[in-house]
Each structure stands twice: as structure tokens, then as C-alpha cells.
Amino acid sequence: MPHRTFFWFILPSLCAMVVFIALPLVSVVVQSLFVEHEQVLIASEVCDPFSGCKTVTTVDSAATERLREAAPLGRFNGLGTYLDRNHLALGDIVRLWGESAGIGDFAAGLMNLPFYKALAFTLSYTFIVTPLVIVLGMAIALGVNGLPRLVRGPTIFVSLLPMIVTPLVGSLILFWMIDAEGIIGATLQRVTGDPALSLKASPALTWLTLFVYGVWHSAPFAFIVFYAGLQTVPAETLEAATLDGASRWERIRFVVIPHMMPLVIFVMLIQLMDNFRVFEPIVGFSAAANATSLSYFIYSDLTGVNARFGSAAATSVLTVIGVAVLLAPVLVRTWRDFQRKRV
């Protein structure tokens, strides 16, 4: 295809990427360098014949509004937002390192910093849920692929239900089930003999519940991708492996899985991006007291009376950087494999 023709062919996609991806990203980066204007205060002295004179401080709304109109982005803060206590908190980390008696004390102190507390849950969720989703999705796909055609259709439909249900609705349903009066919560109390046991009150159990929900909700996506990929496995290769005496596990290990590796990498990329942005389960489970993610951190900054747009923008930029770091090894390996095949 001539270069000119190729350029006009991809021009609409390039324009859409610039408008909907590049420009918003640049806007977020610029906003992260600014903070909200401080309110203009007026100190006035008020006197009365009984209590004497006292100084009263009030907010000059008109002056504050004029300041915001003159500089809509806010007050320039540079990298100050990235380095403050609500984000990277480099000063607090240095202080903790000097005061801590060991790694355990340092880690405990680090978890008291809001950004690192959110980052710890986000990384734990990402690196636990992602491999479980891939393994479970592959297992379901292999199991469904071996079923008789008569029951395969209904089984596929039932397997896809968790993905069809809206994430927020699904998390709310499970949240009600694990309540002390719900079927799961009440059953656990009877089994353990502890009427005070609560999945919502324990941070460890809350994290475990969110991990289970993440696997339950995302496994159908991996399943349907892998199931479609299984239909492309060469039947001749499987038959040859069977004639050579390969067991079912050996056929899966040496024939099916190598054939499915491009799809495994694809699902891994999608899951890494989605899981690193985990948000809906925390809202649905009302789990912010025990588990907060980077996306929930952004949501908290944008809600309330005094929204902190600069703080939310800085967290968004750090989240994008985190996703890029996670995807880089997989993308580099994929590129190397592509180059090797070309040679």
C-alpha cells in the first residue's frame, strides 16, 4: 500500500486518538502541576460593650472568585503535589527509614501513608487476581470444550453470567451475601462457632473477598477468549500427539498451551490494565475503610465539597506510569518474539 494511501487510511483513527487519548492525558499532566487557590481571608476587629474587642476572620468570596477567574488552573505547584504526604511522600519515607528499628516497622509506617496503602492493595489485587483469572479461564475453556454439544451451549451461557452482570451490581449482591445476616456470612458464623465473625470488619478477610470477587467477575472474559482460541488448534496435531501416546495433560502442555500463548499474553495485558484500575468492588463492598485502590484514591479527591483536582490529576499520572511499568516487560517480550519470527 502506498504511504499516501496508508496515511489517509489511518488518519481518522489518529485524529480520534489525539482527541480522546493524547489531549486528555496532556491536560491531566498539566493540571497535576497546579493546586487550588487558597481562600482570601479578611481579618476584622469586632467590638461590643460586654465582651470587648476580638478579631474575626472571614472569607472574601468575591476576591477568591476573582482569583480563580484570573488563574483557572490554580496556583502553580510544580512537582510539589507528587512529593507531598498524600502521594510519594519522600520526606516521610526518609524519616521513617531513619526511625524504624527494622523492615517490619518501616513497612508498617509506610502503610500509614495513604498513597502507599492504596498502592499495596492495588498491586496485591493485580498480581493475585490476574494469574488466577488466566488459569481458571483456561481450565473452564478446556472443560467446556470437552463437553457434549448438547450441553455445551447452556454451560457457556451460565459461565458468562458473571461478566454480563454489571460490576457494581455484582459486588453489591456479594456484599449482601457476606453480611452477618446473609447466606455466606451467617454460614461462616455457624461453621466457625464465632457469632462475632465479620468479613466486613477484618482487613484480611475484606481483601480476600475482593480478590474472590475479582476472579469471579473476570474469569468469564478469559474463558470466552480461550474457548474461541481452542477452536483453532489444529486437529491433525492433536491426533498425531494421541497416536504417539501423549496423555491428555501432555497434549494440553505441549500442543494446546503453546498454540494459545498469544491469547494468554493478550488476556494478561487486558487484565493487568483492568485490575490495576480496580474501583467498582471497593464501592460496592463499602470496603474503603480496609482496602483502597489508586482509582478510589482519585475518586476520593474528586468528591466532596472541596475537590482537589491537582491531587487527583497527580494520582492519575502516577497510575498511568504504573500501568506502563507493568505492561513494559510483556510488550518488550512480545516485540522481541515478533522480530525473531520476522528474521
C-alpha positions in Angstrom: 0.0 0.0 0.0 1.4 3.4 -0.9 2.4 5.6 2.0 0.0 8.4 1.0 -2.9 5.9 0.8 -1.9 4.4 4.2 -1.8 7.8 5.8 -5.3 8.8 4.7 -6.5 5.3 5.8 -5.3 5.7 9.4 -6.0 9.5 9.6 -9.4 9.1 11.2 -8.0 6.8 13.9 -5.1 9.1 14.5 -7.4 12.1 15.0 -9.6 10.1 17.4 -6.5 9.0 19.4 -5.3 12.6 19.7 -8.7 14.0 20.7 -9.7 11.2 23.1 -6.3 10.0 24.5 -3.4 12.4 23.9 -5.1 15.7 24.7 -6.9 14.5 27.9 -3.6 12.9 29.1 -1.7 16.2 28.5 -4.5 18.0 30.3 -4.2 15.8 33.3 -0.4 16.2 33.4 -0.7 20.0 33.3 -3.4 20.0 36.0 -1.2 17.9 38.3 1.3 20.8 38.4 -1.2 23.2 39.9 -3.1 23.3 43.2 -6.3 25.0 44.1 -6.2 28.7 45.1 -6.2 29.4 48.8 -9.2 31.3 50.0 -8.7 35.0 50.6 -9.3 35.8 54.2 -10.2 39.1 55.8 -9.3 39.8 59.4 -11.6 42.4 61.1 -11.9 43.6 64.6 -15.4 43.4 66.2 -16.2 45.2 69.4 -19.2 45.1 71.7 -19.7 46.8 75.1 -19.8 43.5 77.1 -17.0 41.2 75.8 -14.7 43.9 74.4 -13.0 43.6 71.0 -11.9 40.5 69.2 -10.5 39.6 65.8 -12.9 37.7 63.4 -11.6 36.1 60.2 -14.0 35.7 57.3 -13.7 34.5 53.7 -13.7 37.2 51.0 -15.8 35.2 48.5 -15.6 37.9 45.8 -11.8 38.2 45.9 -11.4 34.4 45.9 -13.7 34.2 42.9 -11.7 36.9 41.1 -8.5 35.0 41.8 -10.0 31.8 40.3 -11.2 33.6 37.2 -7.7 35.2 36.7 -6.0 31.8 37.0 -8.5 28.9 36.3 -5.8 26.2 36.6 -5.0 27.3 40.1 -1.7 28.1 41.8 1.5 26.6 40.2 3.0 24.0 42.5 5.3 22.1 40.2 6.1 18.6 41.5 5.0 19.6 45.0 1.8 17.6 44.7 3.7 14.4 43.7 6.1 14.8 46.7 3.6 15.7 49.4 2.4 13.4 52.1 -0.6 12.2 50.2 1.5 10.9 47.3 5.1 9.8 47.1 5.9 11.4 50.5 9.7 11.2 50.0 10.4 13.2 53.1 8.2 10.9 55.3 9.9 7.8 53.8 13.4 9.2 54.7 12.2 9.9 58.2 10.6 6.5 58.6 13.7 4.8 57.4 15.8 6.6 60.0 13.4 6.0 62.8 12.4 2.4 62.1 14.0 -0.5 64.0 13.6 -2.9 61.1 11.9 -3.7 57.8 8.7 -4.6 59.6 8.5 -1.2 61.4 9.3 0.5 58.1 6.6 -1.4 56.2 4.0 -0.7 58.9 4.8 3.0 58.8 4.7 3.0 55.1 1.1 1.6 55.2 0.1 4.7 57.2 0.8 6.8 54.2 -2.4 7.0 52.1 -0.8 6.6 48.6 1.3 3.6 49.6 -1.7 2.0 51.4 -3.7 2.3 48.1 -0.7 1.1 46.1 -0.2 -2.0 48.3 -3.8 -3.1 47.7 -3.7 -2.3 44.0 -0.6 -4.3 43.4 -1.8 -7.2 45.5 -5.1 -7.3 43.7 -3.3 -7.1 40.3 -0.8 -9.8 40.9 -3.2 -12.2 42.6 -6.3 -11.8 40.5 -4.6 -11.7 37.1 -2.9 -15.2 37.2 -5.9 -16.8 38.8 -8.2 -15.4 36.1 -5.9 -16.8 33.4 -5.6 -20.3 35.0 -9.3 -20.5 35.8 -10.4 -19.2 32.4 -8.1 -21.8 30.7 -9.4 -24.6 32.9 -13.1 -23.6 32.2 -12.4 -23.4 28.5 -10.8 -26.8 28.4 -13.6 -28.3 30.4 -16.4 -26.8 28.3 -14.6 -27.7 25.1 -14.7 -31.4 26.1 -18.4 -31.4 26.9 -21.0 -32.9 24.5 -22.5 -30.4 22.1 -26.0 -30.8 23.7 -24.9 -29.2 27.0 -22.1 -27.0 25.7 -24.4 -24.1 24.8 -26.2 -23.8 28.2 -22.9 -24.2 30.0 -21.3 -21.4 28.0 -24.2 -19.1 28.9 -24.0 -19.9 32.6 -20.3 -19.4 32.6 -20.7 -15.9 31.1 -23.2 -14.7 33.6 -20.6 -13.1 36.0 -19.3 -11.0 33.0 -22.9 -10.0 32.0 -23.8 -8.7 35.4 -22.8 -5.1 36.0 -19.7 -4.9 38.2 -21.3 -2.6 40.8 -24.5 -4.8 40.9 -22.4 -8.0 41.2 -20.3 -6.6 44.1 -23.5 -5.4 45.9 -25.1 -8.8 45.6 -22.0 -10.5 47.1 -21.8 -7.7 49.7 -25.3 -8.6 50.9 -24.4 -12.3 50.9 -21.4 -11.8 53.2 -23.3 -9.7 55.6 -23.9 -11.2 59.1 -27.5 -11.9 58.1 -26.6 -13.0 54.5 -26.2 -16.6 53.5 -22.4 -16.6 53.3 -21.8 -14.5 56.5 -24.3 -16.5 58.6 -23.0 -19.8 57.4 -19.4 -18.9 58.3 -20.5 -17.8 61.7 -22.2 -21.2 62.3 -19.3 -23.2 60.9 -16.7 -21.4 62.9 -18.9 -21.0 66.0 -17.9 -17.4 66.2 -21.1 -15.1 66.2 -18.9 -12.0 66.0 -17.1 -13.1 62.8 -17.5 -10.5 60.1 -16.0 -10.5 56.7 -16.5 -6.7 56.5 -14.7 -5.9 59.7 -11.4 -7.7 59.1 -9.0 -6.1 56.6 -7.5 -9.5 55.7 -11.0 -11.0 55.0 -12.1 -7.9 53.1 -9.0 -8.2 50.8 -9.7 -11.9 50.4 -13.4 -11.2 49.5 -12.4 -8.6 46.9 -9.8 -11.0 45.4 -12.5 -13.7 45.1 -14.9 -11.3 43.5 -12.3 -10.1 41.1 -11.6 -13.6 39.9 -15.3 -14.5 39.7 -16.1 -11.4 37.6 -13.1 -11.5 35.2 -12.8 -15.3 34.6 -15.6 -15.4 32.0 -13.7 -13.0 29.8 -10.6 -15.2 29.8 -12.8 -18.2 29.3 -14.5 -17.0 26.2 -11.2 -15.8 24.6 -9.5 -19.1 25.3 -12.5 -21.1 24.2 -12.5 -19.3 20.9 -8.8 -20.0 20.6 -9.3 -23.7 21.3 -11.4 -23.9 18.1 -8.3 -23.0 16.1 -6.0 -25.7 17.5 -5.0 -28.0 14.5 -6.9 -31.3 14.9 -4.1 -33.1 12.9 -1.5 -32.1 15.5 -3.7 -33.4 18.4 -4.4 -36.6 16.5 -0.7 -37.1 15.9 0.1 -36.5 19.5 -2.5 -39.0 20.5 -1.1 -41.6 18.1 2.3 -41.0 19.7 0.9 -41.9 23.1 0.6 -38.5 24.6 -1.7 -38.2 27.5 -4.4 -35.5 27.8 -2.2 -33.4 30.0 0.8 -33.8 27.7 -1.4 -32.7 24.7 -2.5 -29.7 26.6 1.0 -28.8 27.8 2.9 -29.3 24.6 0.3 -28.6 21.9 -2.6 -26.5 23.2 -0.8 -24.1 25.5 2.0 -23.2 23.1 -0.7 -22.6 20.4 -2.7 -20.4 22.8 0.3 -18.3 24.1 -0.6 -15.2 22.0 -4.1 -15.2 23.5 -2.6 -15.7 27.0 -0.5 -12.6 26.5 -3.5 -10.7 25.2 -5.6 -11.6 28.2 -2.7 -10.8 30.6 -2.4 -7.3 29.1 -6.1 -6.6 29.4 -6.3 -8.0 33.0 -3.2 -6.1 34.1 -4.7 -2.8 32.9 -8.2 -3.5 34.3 -7.0 -4.9 37.7 -4.6 -2.0 38.3 -7.6 0.3 37.9 -9.8 -1.6 40.3 -12.6 0.6 41.7 -16.1 -0.8 41.5 -15.7 -3.6 44.0 -14.4 -1.2 46.7 -17.5 1.0 46.2 -19.9 -2.0 46.1 -18.4 -3.6 49.2 -18.1 -0.3 51.0 -14.6 -1.5 51.7 -12.8 1.9 51.8 -12.0 1.5 55.5 -10.0 -1.7 54.9 -9.0 -1.5 51.2 -8.4 1.5 49.0 -7.0 1.5 45.4 -5.4 4.2 43.4 -8.6 4.7 41.4 -10.6 5.0 44.6 -7.9 7.5 45.8 -8.7 9.6 42.7 -12.4 9.3 43.3 -12.0 10.5 46.9 -10.1 13.6 45.7 -12.8 14.5 43.2 -15.8 14.1 45.6 -16.9 16.2 48.5 -17.2 20.0 48.9 -13.6 20.8 48.4 -12.5 18.7 45.4 -8.7 18.5 44.9 -8.3 18.4 41.2 -4.5 18.7 41.3 -4.2 15.8 43.7 -6.5 13.6 41.6 -4.5 14.5 38.5 -1.2 13.6 40.1 -2.6 10.3 41.2 -3.9 9.7 37.7 -0.4 10.4 36.2 1.2 8.0 38.7 -1.4 5.4 37.9 -0.7 5.7 34.1 3.0 5.3 34.9 2.3 2.3 37.0 0.3 0.6 34.2 3.1 1.4 31.7 5.7 -0.2 34.1 3.5 -3.3 34.4 3.0 -3.7 30.7 6.5 -2.9 29.6 8.0 -6.4 30.2 5.2 -8.1 28.4 5.3 -5.7 25.5 9.1 -5.9 25.1 8.9 -9.7 25.1 6.1 -9.6 22.5 8.1 -7.3 20.3 11.2 -9.5 20.5 9.2 -12.6 19.6 7.7 -10.7 16.6 11.2 -9.6 15.5 12.5 -13.1 15.9 9.7 -14.5 13.7 10.4 -11.9 11.0 14.0 -13.0 10.9 
